[in-house]
Amino acid sequence: MPTDCISYQNSGYFSSLMNDYLEKKTNLQSLYNRFPTLENFEAQIQEKQVNFNENDTHKRQILVSTLEKQYSKVETSVLTKQNIEALNNPNTFTVTTGHQLNLFSGPLYFLYKIISTINLTTELKAKYPTYNFVPIYWMATEDHDFEEINYFNFKGKKFRWNKESTGPVGRLSTEGLAEFLEVYTLELGSSTNAATLKKLFEDSYLNHDNLANATRFLANALFSAYGLVILDADNADLKRNFIPFVKEELLQKSSHKLVLETAEKLKEYTVQVNPREINLFYIEDDVRERIIFENDRYKVNHTKIEFSESEILSLLENHPEKFSPNVIMRPLYQEVILPNLCYIGGGGEIAYWLELKSFFAAAKVTFPILLLRNSVLLATEKQAKKADKLQLNWSDLFSKQANLVTTKTKELSDFPVDLTHLKIQLQKQFQELYDVANKTDESFLGAVKAQETKQIKGIENLEKRLLKAQKRKLSDILQRITELQNELFPNQSLQERQTNFSEFYLEFGENLISTLVKQLKPLDNKFDIIVL
């Protein structure tokens, strides 16, 4: 089985909202700015150039200065340094993806998000050579749900870092990870690639004092050769540019009304996020709690901290770093401080971005193009050969397991397991009885209907028993089929949402990332199957 792809819509793993977005259904077209095609970026560049450069000529200088400070102790590539410097140029734009600070990068799609971003900037440069395009990884350093990120899966085992955390995860100390790392590295073995992984994780997490710095080191080690720029937006200088929008949120609470109105347009789908009255957190080293408005006072939830209007506005002017945007405000913050053209994310992320366009319009900030990140199924040559031997195609393997087993049982049987033809014959025979029944008493018609229902039900029961018997007879080959599917879809879920990249790096080393970079086409909107 060669490297292949199937559409996202046919994979069975994407929501109806994402499928409709990819198909450009008319009911969603008012919720995004431009659909992600190479040609549509020309108008996006022009719009963002006017909106970003005219609003504040100092934004680029502050952005570059912040990045240079964040990279001051990081050994990075010439290309990444050039990309940071290029952000001073009004002809330079960004493509951004964001991701949580998952331990050891978390699931595989961490790679796919970043590679989608890198590859799109390459395509844009080829199409629009007079502009520069910089790939940005926005670290979600201000998130506070540590339980979402404190583990990863490796070869079917879950490795969890048990540590207390209440504040923003980016500021969380890495103290105590040495013991955790020691337990994990025992699983790696003694190969050259195992030694590389061990050193990478030790250098990332044992030589850096907090999770933000550790994650920056890790992502830089993996992707600096491709010019990736990593941004920690938990920064006072960057947030100073966002003060007017925070003030608007505190005083007018406009995002709540606008996002709720948009969510109403999405009521036929599952709404991804619901706005708060105030979509901001108060943030300190060990605190990230919602700001709520009660009895004319601004209060920090679950604390005794509270402010009058004048006090909280004074705090905002003097300490903007104490205000943290939530899931509704964070996208606006990103687009205010970056000359960004496109946001690349998973289905859940794109879903909540689709709730925000009217909010952006009210804030007079350009709404970015929204691109669904690449999705990938990685398979070894051995697994591909096994699939061929079992007469499986990729669409088969993407099926739900119960459906796959039933379909293959019917295909592999020497005789028809489906008894539909007998039901059709029976219905034809009963038609003659109906013709007679319609000429006599209604009570006889009822008896005919009851008898037909009983006999069809009997055939259906026999069909189920026949299928069950065939499954037993074919159990050996069906077991091999399900074992292969379970290898490729751990826990009957997408591999990219379960497996850590180290599992594949252990076998394929640096070729893993270079192969992905060569293969993935972010604008193709296809689920790639890559045989390594």
N, C-alpha and C positions, 0 to 999 in steps of 0.2 A: 504493500500500500504506500504510494508516494505521498509527499507533502501535499496537503489539500486544504480545502476550506468549505464551510457551509455558511449560509446566511444566518445572521443573528436571529431572524424571525423563525427559521426552521430548526434552530438549535433546541428550542423548548425551554430555554433558561432565562428568557427576558420577558419583562412585564408587557402587558398590552399597551401601556403608555409608551414604553420605549419602541415597541414595534410600530405603533402609529406615528411616532416622531420620525423614525427611519423611513417610513413610507410617505412622509410629508402630508399627513392627513390635514384637511382644511381646518378642522376644529382646533388645531394646535398652532396654526401658522401665525396667529397674533401674539403668541407667547414667546417667540424668539426673534432675534434680529435678522440673521441670515443663516441659511442652511450651510453646513460645512462642505463646500466645494472649493476647489482651488481658485476658480474664477471669482467667487464671491469675496475673496480676501482683498481684492483691489478696492472695493467700496469700503470695506471694514477699515483698511489702512487709512484711507482718506478721512473717514469720520473720526477715528481715534486720534489721528494726528492733530486735527483741529481741536478736538475736545480736550486732549491731554496737554498739549503744549501751550495752548492759549490760557488755560485755567491757572497754571502756576509754572513759571519758568524755572523755579528752584526744585521742583519735584525730582528731576533726574539727578541733580547734584546731591540731594539728600539720599536718594536711593543708592547711588554709587558709593558715596561716603560710608553709608551703613554697611553695604556689602564688603567694602574694603576692610572695615574694622572686623567684621565677622570672619573674614578669611585671613586675617593678619597672622594667625598661628596655624594656618592650614597649608600644607604643601599641595598645591594643585597644578593643573596643566597650564601651558601657555594659552591654549584655546579658551579655557574658562576665564583666565585673566583678561584676555582680549575681549571676551563677551561682556565682562563687568565694565570695562572701560568704554566699550561701545555704547553702553546705556546712556552716556552723556550726549550722544548724538541724536538729534531730533528725527533722524531717519531710521532709528533702531526701535524695534518692537519686540514684545515678548509673546511666547506661548507658554501657558502655565498649567501645571497639574498640582494638586495638593494631596497630601496623604498624612495619616496619623504616624506617630513615632513608634510604630509597632516594634516590639523587641526582635532584634536580629532581622528586621525588615518585614516580618510577618508573612502573609501569604504571597504567592508568586506574582499576583497582579501588581504588587509594588514595582516590579521590573517593567511590566507592560505599560503602566501609566507613564513612567519616565521615558521609555523607549518610544512610545507614541509621540510624546512631546518633542523629543530630539529629532525624530524622523520627519515630523511635520515642519520643523524649522528648516530642515534640509530641502524639503520639497518647495517651501515658500521662497527660499533663496534662489533656487533654480528658476522659478517662475518670475520672481520680482527681484532681479539682481541689484537694482539701485538701492534696495533697503537691506538692513541687517535684521536678523531674527534670532532671539536668544531663548533657549529652553530654560524654564524656571521650575524648580521643585519647591513649592511652598510647604514648609514644615508646619504641621498643626501643633505648634508648641504650646498654645494656650488651652487646648482641650484639657479636661480634668477627669475624664472617665478612664481611669487607669486599668480597670477590669477589661476594657475592650482591647488593650494593647500589650498586656503583660505576659503574653504567651505566644508560642508558635508550635507548629506541628512538623515532626520529622520522622519519616518512616512509620507512620501510624501512631506515634507517641506524642503526647502533649507535654511540652516543657513550659512550666509556669514559674514566673518570678513572684514569690510571695513577699509583698512589701506594702506598707501603708502609704497611701498618697491621697491628699485632699486638695492640693493646689494645682496649678498648671503643670502638665506632665513634662514640659520642656525644661523646667527648673528642677526637676526631681533628681536627687543625687544618685549616682551609679554605685554608691558604696554598697557592698554586699553581693555584687554580681560575680565576683571571682569564684565563689563556691558554686554558684549556678552554672557558670561557664565550664567549670571542671567536670561537672556531672554530664553536661551536654557533649563535650569533646570526647568523652569515653566512647560515645556512639559513632564517632567519625572514622575510627580506624587509624591506620598509619601510612596511608598513601601520600603522595606529593600534594594532591589536591586537598586532602584532609589537613595537612600541615598549613597550607595556604589559608584555608578557612579558619583554622584555629588562630593563626596570627592576625587575620583580618578582624575577627571578633574581639580578640584580646586588645589590639591596638585601638579599636573603636570604643569599647566599653570600660576597659580597665585603665586606659590612659586619658580618659576625659571625665570631667567631674559631674556632668549632668547629661540628661537624656538628649537634649537638643544638640550639644556638642558631639556626643557619641554618634547620633544619627547623621549629622552633617559629615563626619569623618567617613562613615560607612558608605553613604551615597556618593561622596566625592571619590572614594577609592574605586568604586564600581563604574562611575560614569564621567569622571573629569576628562577622560580622553575624548569624549564627545562634546565637551564644552558646556556641560550642565552647570547651571548656577543655582545654588541652594540658598533660600531666603528664610530667615527667622524674623517674622513680622512682629514679634513681641518686643517692641522697641519704641522708646519715647520719641525719637526723632521722626520715625515714620508715622507714628500716631498723631504727631502734631499736625500733619497734613489732613488728618481725618477729623480734627476738632469740630469744624462746622457741621459735619454730618452727625456726630455724636450729640452735639447741642440740639440739633433739630429733632433727633430721636427722643431726647430727654424732655423737651418742651412740647413738641407737637405730636409725638408718637404716631407719625404718619405711616410708618411701615406696617403697623398692625392692620389698619384699615385697607391699605392697598393690596397687601398680600392675601388677606381674607377674601377680597373681591376676586382676585385671580384664582384662588383655590376653588371658588365656586364654579369656575369654568372647567375645573378638572374633577368635578364631583363624580363623574362616571368612572374615574380611576381611583386608586388608593392614594390619598393626599400624603405627600412625603413628610412635610413638616407643618406645624401650626404655629403662627406667630404669637409672641407674647405682647402684652401692652407696651413693654419696653424691652427691646431685644439687645440688651447689654448686660455684661457681668462686671462686678467689681473684682479686681484682681490684686493679690499680693502673693508672697512666696508660698504661703500655706492656705490660701483662700482663693477660690473663684466661685462666687455666688451671684445669683441674679439680683439686679437692681429692680426694686418694685416701688410703686407710688401709692402711698396710703395716707389719708388724712393730711394732704398737702405736704407730706414729707417723703423724701427719697430714702428708702431703707435697703440695707443689704440683707438679703434673705438668710435666715438661720444664724444671724449675728445681732449684736446690739448697735451696730454702726448705722447711723442715719444722718441726713443732711437736709437743710433747708434748700430752696431753689438757688439762692445766691451762694450758699456754701458749696453745693455740688458743681456749679458753674465755675467757681473759683478753683476748685480742685481740678476740674477739667483743663483749665488754662495752664495751671502750674504743673500738673502731673497727669498728662494724658495717658501715660503708661498704665495707670490704675483702672482704665476702662478697656474692657475686652469685648469684642463683637461676638454675638452668638451665631448660630447657623444662618440666620436671616441677614444679619449685618456683615458677616465676614466676606461674602462675595463682593459687596459694595466697597469695603475697605481695600480688598485686593485690587479692584479696578480703579480706585482713586489713586493708589500709590504706584501702580505699574502701568507702563505704556502697552497694555495687554490687548491682544487681538482675539484670543481663543482660550477657552477653558476646556481641558480634557479630563473627563472623569468617568466613573462607572455609572450604571443605570440609575442607582439611587441618587447619586449626586446630580446628574442631569435632570432628574425628576424635580428636585427642589429648586434648581436654578430656573426651571420653567415657571415657577411661581413668582418670580422676582422682576419681570420686565417692566411692569408699570411702576414699581418702586424705583427702579433705575431711571425711568423717564422723569419721574417727579424730582429726583435728585440731580437731573441733568448730567448723568454720567453714561457714557456709551456702554451698551449691553454687548458682551462678547459673543462671538460665535461659540456654540456649544457642540463639542465633539465627543462621541462615545469612544472611550479608550479601546485599544486593541484587546481582544480576548484570544487566548491560545490554549490548545490542548497539546501538551508535549508527550511524545511517545518514543520509545526506543525502537531500533530496527527489529529487535527480538519480538517486541509486542506487535509491531506491524506485520511481521511474518506469521505470527500466531493468529492474528485476525484474518489474514488471507487463507490460512489453512482451515479456519473455522467458517469460511465463506461469509465473513462479516464486512460490511462497508462502514464508513464513518457515521452515516446517518443511523444505522442500526445501533451503534455504540452510544449515540446521544439519546436513544429512546429510554423511557422509564423502564426499569428492570423487569417489572411484571409484564409489560407489553412486549419487551424484547423476547422474553422466554416463551410467551404464547405464540408470537409470530414465528420464531425459529422452530418451535414444535410443529406447527402446521407445515412449514417449508420442508422439514426433514422427514416427515411421515411419508410412508409408502402409499398411503391412501388418504382421501379427504377426511380431515378431522372436523371440518365445517359442514354441518348438516343442513345448511340453508336450503339446498336443493330439495331435500325431503319435505321441509316445511312448505315450500312453494307447491310441490305436488299435492300435499295434503289439502292446502287451501283450494286448489283447483277441484279436487274431489268434493270438498264441502260445498263448492259453488253449485253443483247439481242439486244437493240437498236444499240449499237456500232457494233455488228456483221452485222446488216443490213446496217448501215451507211458505213461500209468499202467496201460494194459491190456497192455503188452508188456514187453520186456526193459529192465532199469534202465539199460543202456548207452545206449539210445536217449533216455531221459529226460535223461541228462547232456548228450547232444549238443544237445537242444532248449534246455536252459538256457544252454549256451555260445553257441549261435547268437543267442538273445535278448539276452544281454549284449553280444555283438559289435555287433548292429544298433542297440541303444539307445545304445551308446557312439558309434557312427557318427553318429546323429542329434545327440547332444550336441556332437560336434566340429563338425558342420555349423552348429549353433546358434551356437557361439562364433565361427566364421568369418563367419556372417551378421551377428552383432552388431558384429564388428570392421569389416566392410564398411560397415555403416550409420553407424558412428561416423566413418568417413572421409568418407562422403557428407554427413553433417551437421556436419562439422568446424567450419564457420564459426560456426554458432549455438552449438555446444558450447563453442567457445573463448570466446565472449562470456559464456556462463554461468559458466565456470570463472574468467574474469577478474573478474567481479563477486564471486564467492564469495571469491576471493583478496584483493580489496579489503576485504571485510567480516571475513574470517577470515585475517589475515596469518599466513603460515607454516602455514596450515591449522590454526590454533589460535584460541582465543578472543581476540578483539580486546582485551578488558579485561586480558588477561595479557601483551599485547605492546606496545600503543601508549601513549605518554605523552599526558597531557591537553592539552599545548600544541599538538598537531596539530589538535585540534578548537577549542581556544580561539583559535587563529590565525584561524579562519573565523567563529566565532560569539561570541567575546568573553565578556562577563559573562553573556550569556544561557545559556551552557552550564551553569553551576552552578545558576542560578535555575530553569532548565527541569528539571534532574534533581531538585532539591528538590521541585518541584511534582508531578512524575510518580511518584516512587518510593514504594512502600508496603511497608515492611519486613516486615510480618506476612503478606503475601499469598503468599509462597513461589512467586513466578513469575519467570521470566527475561524481563525487559522488553526490547522492541525499540522504540527511540525514534527517530522520524524528525525530524531537526532542520531 
